[in-house]
Amino acid sequence: NIHRRHRQTGFTLLEVLIALLVLSIGLLGLAALQTTGLRSNQMASMRTLATQFAYDITDRMRSNPVGVANGEYVIARATSPATTPATIAETDLSEWRANITTRLPQGTSDITVCDGTTVPACTEVTHLVTVYWNESRRDTSSVPATFNCPPVSDTDFRCFRLVYSE
């Protein structure tokens, strides 16, 4: 029985290559999952900052009811706050805008008086505080001409809107 064939033991090269292929597909999936997780974490961080900024200015408005009644907290998106603030409201708006523009990508904001024609509809005299930012960072060179809150397309800036009532 000298001519008995020896059974082959161990792995063949083909089996090793298939195992490497399966392993590499798994690692690519893991890398994609990690990237998605990081992106979601960054978006959540921006939304948290926007929420904090909106609540910050409403707290400042609550501490200055005279300024709110005089309309000193109404500020358009394109308007820059006073460089040398003379009132409490101007100081509040200057600090608030500086935080938004430095901490959110292309961050901007506005505070409007809710007059019944705005969305959401208002039942009493209130202000709408809106913070906008470029969440996608696809095109950081241009700012949209109009801002929709909530966004209607992927190219719109993201926003957080808070209704302030006196």
C-alpha positions as YAML, in Angstrom:
chain: A
units: angstrom
residues:
- id: 1
  name: ASN
  ca: [0.00, 0.00, 0.00]
- id: 2
  name: ILE
  ca: [2.86, 2.28, -0.74]
- id: 3
  name: HIS
  ca: [0.91, 3.94, -3.49]
- id: 4
  name: ARG
  ca: [-1.77, 5.20, -1.17]
- id: 5
  name: ARG
  ca: [-2.38, 8.84, -1.75]
- id: 6
  name: HIS
  ca: [-1.85, 11.15, 1.11]
- id: 7
  name: ARG
  ca: [-4.87, 13.23, 1.91]
- id: 8
  name: GLN
  ca: [-4.26, 16.90, 1.49]
- id: 9
  name: THR
  ca: [-4.44, 18.81, 4.75]
- id: 10
  name: GLY
  ca: [-4.52, 22.55, 5.42]
- id: 11
  name: PHE
  ca: [-5.84, 25.41, 3.34]
- id: 12
  name: THR
  ca: [-5.52, 25.85, -0.36]
- id: 13
  name: LEU
  ca: [-4.51, 29.15, -1.85]
- id: 14
  name: LEU
  ca: [-8.04, 29.64, -3.20]
- id: 15
  name: GLU
  ca: [-9.56, 29.28, 0.25]
- id: 16
  name: VAL
  ca: [-7.13, 31.83, 1.67]
- id: 17
  name: LEU
  ca: [-7.96, 34.32, -1.09]
- id: 18
  name: ILE
  ca: [-11.71, 33.91, -0.51]
- id: 19
  name: ALA
  ca: [-11.20, 34.44, 3.23]
- id: 20
  name: LEU
  ca: [-9.22, 37.61, 2.54]
- id: 21
  name: LEU
  ca: [-11.94, 38.87, 0.20]
- id: 22
  name: VAL
  ca: [-14.66, 38.31, 2.80]
- id: 23
  name: LEU
  ca: [-12.54, 39.97, 5.48]
- id: 24
  name: SER
  ca: [-11.77, 43.01, 3.30]
- id: 25
  name: ILE
  ca: [-15.46, 43.49, 2.44]
- id: 26
  name: GLY
  ca: [-16.25, 43.40, 6.15]
- id: 27
  name: LEU
  ca: [-13.55, 45.94, 6.95]
- id: 28
  name: LEU
  ca: [-14.79, 48.26, 4.19]
- id: 29
  name: GLY
  ca: [-18.29, 48.05, 5.65]
- id: 30
  name: LEU
  ca: [-16.91, 48.87, 9.09]
- id: 31
  name: ALA
  ca: [-15.04, 51.90, 7.71]
- id: 32
  name: ALA
  ca: [-18.22, 53.15, 6.00]
- id: 33
  name: LEU
  ca: [-20.14, 52.70, 9.25]
- id: 34
  name: GLN
  ca: [-17.50, 54.68, 11.14]
- id: 35
  name: THR
  ca: [-17.63, 57.51, 8.58]
- id: 36
  name: THR
  ca: [-21.42, 57.66, 8.79]
- id: 37
  name: GLY
  ca: [-21.25, 57.73, 12.58]
- id: 38
  name: LEU
  ca: [-18.76, 60.60, 12.58]
- id: 39
  name: ARG
  ca: [-20.87, 62.60, 10.12]
- id: 40
  name: SER
  ca: [-24.00, 62.05, 12.22]
- id: 41
  name: ASN
  ca: [-22.14, 63.08, 15.35]
- id: 42
  name: GLN
  ca: [-20.94, 66.29, 13.68]
- id: 43
  name: MET
  ca: [-24.46, 67.14, 12.48]
- id: 44
  name: ALA
  ca: [-25.85, 66.51, 15.98]
- id: 45
  name: SER
  ca: [-23.18, 68.78, 17.42]
- id: 46
  name: MET
  ca: [-24.15, 71.61, 15.05]
- id: 47
  name: ARG
  ca: [-27.84, 71.19, 15.90]
- id: 48
  name: THR
  ca: [-27.02, 71.26, 19.59]
- id: 49
  name: LEU
  ca: [-25.04, 74.48, 19.17]
- id: 50
  name: ALA
  ca: [-27.87, 76.09, 17.18]
- id: 51
  name: THR
  ca: [-30.35, 75.13, 19.89]
- id: 52
  name: GLN
  ca: [-28.11, 76.55, 22.61]
- id: 53
  name: PHE
  ca: [-27.66, 79.81, 20.69]
- id: 54
  name: ALA
  ca: [-31.42, 80.22, 20.20]
- id: 55
  name: TYR
  ca: [-32.11, 79.61, 23.88]
- id: 56
  name: ASP
  ca: [-29.24, 81.93, 24.83]
- id: 57
  name: ILE
  ca: [-30.77, 84.93, 23.05]
- id: 58
  name: THR
  ca: [-34.26, 84.19, 24.37]
- id: 59
  name: ASP
  ca: [-32.86, 84.11, 27.91]
- id: 60
  name: ARG
  ca: [-31.20, 87.46, 27.24]
- id: 61
  name: MET
  ca: [-34.50, 88.80, 25.90]
- id: 62
  name: ARG
  ca: [-36.35, 87.63, 29.01]
- id: 63
  name: SER
  ca: [-33.86, 89.52, 31.18]
- id: 64
  name: ASN
  ca: [-34.44, 92.73, 29.19]
- id: 65
  name: PRO
  ca: [-38.23, 93.10, 28.75]
- id: 66
  name: VAL
  ca: [-37.92, 96.85, 28.08]
- id: 67
  name: GLY
  ca: [-35.61, 96.21, 25.12]
- id: 68
  name: VAL
  ca: [-38.00, 93.55, 23.78]
- id: 69
  name: ALA
  ca: [-40.98, 95.91, 24.11]
- id: 70
  name: ASN
  ca: [-39.04, 98.64, 22.25]
- id: 71
  name: GLY
  ca: [-38.25, 96.24, 19.40]
- id: 72
  name: GLU
  ca: [-34.51, 96.35, 20.04]
- id: 73
  name: TYR
  ca: [-34.12, 92.58, 19.55]
- id: 74
  name: VAL
  ca: [-35.41, 92.47, 15.98]
- id: 75
  name: ILE
  ca: [-32.48, 91.86, 13.65]
- id: 76
  name: ALA
  ca: [-32.41, 90.86, 10.01]
- id: 77
  name: ARG
  ca: [-30.14, 88.09, 8.78]
- id: 78
  name: ALA
  ca: [-27.98, 90.43, 6.68]
- id: 79
  name: THR
  ca: [-27.74, 93.12, 9.37]
- id: 80
  name: SER
  ca: [-24.60, 93.42, 11.45]
- id: 81
  name: PRO
  ca: [-25.05, 94.36, 15.09]
- id: 82
  name: ALA
  ca: [-23.65, 97.67, 16.28]
- id: 83
  name: THR
  ca: [-19.85, 97.65, 16.52]
- id: 84
  name: THR
  ca: [-19.96, 99.80, 19.64]
- id: 85
  name: PRO
  ca: [-23.09, 98.62, 21.43]
- id: 86
  name: ALA
  ca: [-24.94, 101.36, 23.26]
- id: 87
  name: THR
  ca: [-27.80, 99.34, 24.73]
- id: 88
  name: ILE
  ca: [-28.11, 96.01, 26.48]
- id: 89
  name: ALA
  ca: [-29.92, 94.60, 23.44]
- id: 90
  name: GLU
  ca: [-27.14, 95.71, 21.08]
- id: 91
  name: THR
  ca: [-24.56, 94.06, 23.33]
- id: 92
  name: ASP
  ca: [-26.64, 90.88, 23.50]
- id: 93
  name: LEU
  ca: [-27.10, 90.75, 19.73]
- id: 94
  name: SER
  ca: [-23.42, 91.49, 19.04]
- id: 95
  name: GLU
  ca: [-22.21, 88.69, 21.32]
- id: 96
  name: TRP
  ca: [-24.90, 86.31, 20.04]
- id: 97
  name: ARG
  ca: [-24.07, 86.91, 16.38]
- id: 98
  name: ALA
  ca: [-20.34, 86.58, 17.04]
- id: 99
  name: ASN
  ca: [-20.88, 83.17, 18.64]
- id: 100
  name: ILE
  ca: [-23.02, 81.95, 15.75]
- id: 101
  name: THR
  ca: [-20.70, 83.12, 12.99]
- id: 102
  name: THR
  ca: [-17.59, 81.68, 14.63]
- id: 103
  name: ARG
  ca: [-18.97, 78.37, 15.90]
- id: 104
  name: LEU
  ca: [-21.31, 77.25, 13.11]
- id: 105
  name: PRO
  ca: [-20.20, 76.80, 9.47]
- id: 106
  name: GLN
  ca: [-21.49, 79.87, 7.61]
- id: 107
  name: GLY
  ca: [-23.73, 80.49, 10.61]
- id: 108
  name: THR
  ca: [-26.23, 83.32, 10.46]
- id: 109
  name: SER
  ca: [-29.41, 84.24, 12.27]
- id: 110
  name: ASP
  ca: [-32.39, 86.52, 12.45]
- id: 111
  name: ILE
  ca: [-35.02, 87.59, 14.93]
- id: 112
  name: THR
  ca: [-38.34, 88.71, 13.52]
- id: 113
  name: VAL
  ca: [-41.58, 89.87, 15.05]
- id: 114
  name: CYS
  ca: [-44.28, 87.28, 14.61]
- id: 115
  name: ASP
  ca: [-47.13, 89.24, 13.03]
- id: 116
  name: GLY
  ca: [-49.59, 86.57, 11.94]
- id: 117
  name: THR
  ca: [-48.20, 86.27, 8.41]
- id: 118
  name: THR
  ca: [-45.16, 84.31, 9.49]
- id: 119
  name: VAL
  ca: [-44.79, 80.57, 9.72]
- id: 120
  name: PRO
  ca: [-45.49, 79.17, 12.24]
- id: 121
  name: ALA
  ca: [-48.61, 81.24, 12.85]
- id: 122
  name: CYS
  ca: [-48.71, 83.28, 16.04]
- id: 123
  name: THR
  ca: [-51.55, 83.83, 18.46]
- id: 124
  name: GLU
  ca: [-49.92, 86.56, 20.53]
- id: 125
  name: VAL
  ca: [-47.10, 89.03, 20.13]
- id: 126
  name: THR
  ca: [-43.97, 86.92, 19.89]
- id: 127
  name: HIS
  ca: [-40.60, 86.84, 18.21]
- id: 128
  name: LEU
  ca: [-39.19, 84.14, 15.97]
- id: 129
  name: VAL
  ca: [-35.54, 83.37, 16.64]
- id: 130
  name: THR
  ca: [-33.93, 81.45, 13.78]
- id: 131
  name: VAL
  ca: [-30.38, 80.14, 13.52]
- id: 132
  name: TYR
  ca: [-29.11, 78.93, 10.12]
- id: 133
  name: TRP
  ca: [-25.95, 76.99, 9.23]
- id: 134
  name: ASN
  ca: [-24.44, 75.07, 6.33]
- id: 135
  name: GLU
  ca: [-24.67, 71.49, 7.56]
- id: 136
  name: SER
  ca: [-23.67, 69.80, 4.32]
- id: 137
  name: ARG
  ca: [-20.58, 71.95, 3.69]
- id: 138
  name: ARG
  ca: [-20.91, 71.02, 0.01]
- id: 139
  name: ASP
  ca: [-20.54, 74.54, -1.32]
- id: 140
  name: THR
  ca: [-19.04, 76.82, 1.29]
- id: 141
  name: SER
  ca: [-18.33, 79.62, -1.16]
- id: 142
  name: SER
  ca: [-21.87, 80.87, -1.66]
- id: 143
  name: VAL
  ca: [-24.71, 81.74, 0.66]
- id: 144
  name: PRO
  ca: [-28.23, 81.15, -0.66]
- id: 145
  name: ALA
  ca: [-30.29, 84.17, -1.62]
- id: 146
  name: THR
  ca: [-33.27, 82.88, 0.35]
- id: 147
  name: PHE
  ca: [-33.36, 80.77, 3.46]
- id: 148
  name: ASN
  ca: [-36.13, 78.24, 3.99]
- id: 149
  name: CYS
  ca: [-36.93, 77.03, 7.45]
- id: 150
  name: PRO
  ca: [-37.52, 74.13, 7.42]
- id: 151
  name: PRO
  ca: [-35.23, 73.44, 4.46]
- id: 152
  name: VAL
  ca: [-36.96, 72.39, 1.25]
- id: 153
  name: SER
  ca: [-33.91, 71.00, -0.57]
- id: 154
  name: ASP
  ca: [-30.50, 69.53, 0.13]
- id: 155
  name: THR
  ca: [-28.83, 72.80, -0.83]
- id: 156
  name: ASP
  ca: [-30.71, 74.84, 1.78]
- id: 157
  name: PHE
  ca: [-29.01, 75.73, 5.02]
- id: 158
  name: ARG
  ca: [-30.27, 73.85, 8.05]
- id: 159
  name: CYS
  ca: [-32.10, 75.85, 10.66]
- id: 160
  name: PHE
  ca: [-33.44, 75.86, 14.18]
- id: 161
  name: ARG
  ca: [-36.40, 78.10, 14.95]
- id: 162
  name: LEU
  ca: [-37.62, 79.03, 18.40]
- id: 163
  name: VAL
  ca: [-40.78, 80.99, 19.17]
- id: 164
  name: TYR
  ca: [-40.27, 83.51, 21.95]
- id: 165
  name: SER
  ca: [-43.29, 84.81, 23.76]
- id: 166
  name: GLU
  ca: [-43.17, 87.56, 26.33]
...
